Every structure is written in structure tokens, then in C-alpha cells.
Amino acid sequence: MMITYAPMTIEAYDAVIGLWHGMPGIGLHVDEADSRHGIAAYLRRNPGMSVVAHDGARLVGAVLCGHDGRRGYLSHLAVYPAYRGRGIGREMMRRCLAALRSEGIAKCTILVYTDNTDGQAFWERHGWRQREDLRCMQTATGA
Ligand SMILES: CC(C)(COP(=O)(O)OP(=O)(O)OC[C@H]1O[C@@H](n2cnc3c(N)ncnc32)[C@H](O)[C@@H]1OP(=O)(O)O)[C@@H](O)C(=O)NCCC(=O)NCCS
């Protein structure tokens, strides 16, 4: 099997949503941040940083990557179950961190559901550490 990697473009939207939809560990908001419009805006703001993985023509993995000029963020890293354990998640993560590094971004943050122990194990395996001194808080802007 030959896996290829490429920057995510909006043309991949339907396939990427198909991957994320219903996948445990992925919090999808297709009526809001993850709408076609929302993802297109994200990709425009962070050109070339999000990654897709293909097996031939089939999309098998994806991740969103971007930064706010100060800190980097990865979201929705996912690989189809049949393709897991072959280094695809790690390679997409590696590419994202390289892209952030090349833009001078020194740190990257992810949000992981507290019940996603497999996801947490993946990040810990790769040197990511939970910030015990921080708690994530959020509010709606009204948009
Ligand atoms: C997390 C996820 C993207 C990992 O993708 P993957 O392609 O299977 O991961 P890789 O094959 O690249 O794994 C790389 C390494 O991490 C390890 N790893 C992968 N999943 C792991 C797990 N659940 N627990 C412990 N280690 C894990 C692998 O053993 C491998 O180790 P190695 O470097 O010694 O070979 C995939 O399991 C997934 O899609 N999960 C559901 C969505 C999700 O929870 N995403 C995270 C959101 S925060």
C-alpha cells in the first residue's frame, strides 16, 4: 500500500467530512465551524498547513492545522480504522509540526476529549504532555 500526503484543499471537503462524521474522538460541528464555508475559511487563513492522506484515490486520513500568529493548533486528526497503526497519523502530525515550525510557531496545542483515552495515548506516545495547570474554557460569540 502506497500512502500519499498532500495539503488539504476544499475540494476534499465531502471526503473529509465522511471520515470525521460519527468517528469517536472527533467533535464535529457541520452546521458551524466545520461547515463547507467554515473549513474553506480555515484553509484560506492557514494555507498549505492542513493535511490529507490517500491510498490511491481514497482519502484515508486528515487533520486540520493552523495558527493565530502566536500559537499553533491541530484539530480533528483522524485515520480510518482499517488504516490505523501504520504511521499515517504520526506522519500527518509530523507534517503539521514542520509547517508550524517553518512559520516560526514554537508551540502547538490540541484539545482531546477527556474520555478519549486512545487519542491521549497517541499524543503522549509522541511527546505531547497534558497541561495540569490549565483548564479549557469557552463562550459563544453570538456569530
Ligand atoms: C489517533 C489516530 C489519528 C492515530 O492514527 P494512526 O495512523 O493509527 O497512528 P500511527 O499509526 O501513526 O501511530 C503512530 C504511533 O503511535 C502509536 N499509537 C497509535 N495509536 C495509539 C494508541 N491508541 N495508544 C497508544 N499508542 C498509539 C502507534 O503504536 C505508533 O507507535 P510507533 O511510533 O512506536 O510505531 C487514530 O487512532 C484515530 O483516527 N483515532 C480516532 C480519532 C481521534 O481520536 N483522533 C484524535 C483526536 S484528538
The ligand as a MOL file (V3000), in Angstrom:
LIG
                    3D

  0  0  0     0  0            999 V3000
M  V30 BEGIN CTAB
M  V30 COUNTS 48 50 0 0 0
M  V30 BEGIN ATOM
M  V30 1 C -5.3010 8.8690 16.8120 0
M  V30 2 C -5.1830 8.3440 15.3870 0
M  V30 3 C -5.2880 9.5080 14.4120 0
M  V30 4 C -3.8180 7.6620 15.2400 0
M  V30 5 O -3.6390 7.3430 13.8730 0
M  V30 6 P -2.7310 6.1010 13.4140 0
M  V30 7 O -2.4590 6.2730 11.9730 0
M  V30 8 O -3.3440 4.8270 13.8600 0
M  V30 9 O -1.4200 6.3260 14.2870 0
M  V30 10 P 0.0420 5.8530 13.8750 0
M  V30 11 O -0.0620 4.5250 13.1700 0
M  V30 12 O 0.7140 6.9400 13.1580 0
M  V30 13 O 0.6950 5.6660 15.2860 0
M  V30 14 C 1.9830 6.1190 15.4830 0
M  V30 15 C 2.4470 5.6360 16.7990 0
M  V30 16 O 1.5000 5.9150 17.8200 0
M  V30 17 C 1.1130 4.7220 18.4450 0
M  V30 18 N -0.3040 4.7590 18.6950 0
M  V30 19 C -1.3010 4.9140 17.8140 0
M  V30 20 N -2.4920 4.8360 18.4180 0
M  V30 21 C -2.2090 4.5990 19.7100 0
M  V30 22 C -2.9850 4.3710 20.8350 0
M  V30 23 N -4.3050 4.3510 20.7700 0
M  V30 24 N -2.3720 4.1520 22.0030 0
M  V30 25 C -1.0350 4.1220 22.1090 0
M  V30 26 N -0.2170 4.3300 21.0620 0
M  V30 27 C -0.8210 4.5450 19.8840 0
M  V30 28 C 1.4380 3.6210 17.4760 0
M  V30 29 O 1.7060 2.4190 18.1780 0
M  V30 30 C 2.6600 4.1430 16.8210 0
M  V30 31 O 3.7900 3.8960 17.6190 0
M  V30 32 P 5.2480 3.7480 16.9720 0
M  V30 33 O 5.6870 5.1590 16.6490 0
M  V30 34 O 6.0310 3.1050 18.0330 0
M  V30 35 O 5.0930 2.9020 15.7540 0
M  V30 36 C -6.2760 7.3030 15.0820 0
M  V30 37 O -6.2450 6.2980 16.0770 0
M  V30 38 C -7.6770 7.8780 15.0190 0
M  V30 39 O -8.1600 8.2770 13.9510 0
M  V30 40 N -8.3970 7.8970 16.1590 0
M  V30 41 C -9.7770 8.3840 16.2090 0
M  V30 42 C -9.8570 9.8910 16.1490 0
M  V30 43 C -9.1380 10.5220 17.3150 0
M  V30 44 O -9.3560 10.1980 18.4630 0
M  V30 45 N -8.2610 11.4700 16.9840 0
M  V30 46 C -7.5430 12.2430 17.9640 0
M  V30 47 C -8.3380 13.4580 18.2450 0
M  V30 48 S -7.5490 14.4760 19.4860 0
M  V30 END ATOM
M  V30 BEGIN BOND
M  V30 1 1 1 2
M  V30 2 1 2 3
M  V30 3 1 2 4
M  V30 4 1 2 36
M  V30 5 1 4 5
M  V30 6 1 5 6
M  V30 7 2 6 7
M  V30 8 1 6 8
M  V30 9 1 6 9
M  V30 10 1 9 10
M  V30 11 2 10 11
M  V30 12 1 10 12
M  V30 13 1 10 13
M  V30 14 1 13 14
M  V30 15 1 14 15
M  V30 16 1 15 16
M  V30 17 1 15 30
M  V30 18 1 16 17
M  V30 19 1 17 18
M  V30 20 1 17 28
M  V30 21 1 18 19
M  V30 22 1 18 27
M  V30 23 2 19 20
M  V30 24 1 20 21
M  V30 25 1 21 22
M  V30 26 2 21 27
M  V30 27 1 22 23
M  V30 28 2 22 24
M  V30 29 1 24 25
M  V30 30 2 25 26
M  V30 31 1 26 27
M  V30 32 1 28 29
M  V30 33 1 28 30
M  V30 34 1 30 31
M  V30 35 1 31 32
M  V30 36 2 32 33
M  V30 37 1 32 34
M  V30 38 1 32 35
M  V30 39 1 36 37
M  V30 40 1 36 38
M  V30 41 2 38 39
M  V30 42 1 38 40
M  V30 43 1 40 41
M  V30 44 1 41 42
M  V30 45 1 42 43
M  V30 46 2 43 44
M  V30 47 1 43 45
M  V30 48 1 45 46
M  V30 49 1 46 47
M  V30 50 1 47 48
M  V30 END BOND
M  V30 END CTAB
M  END
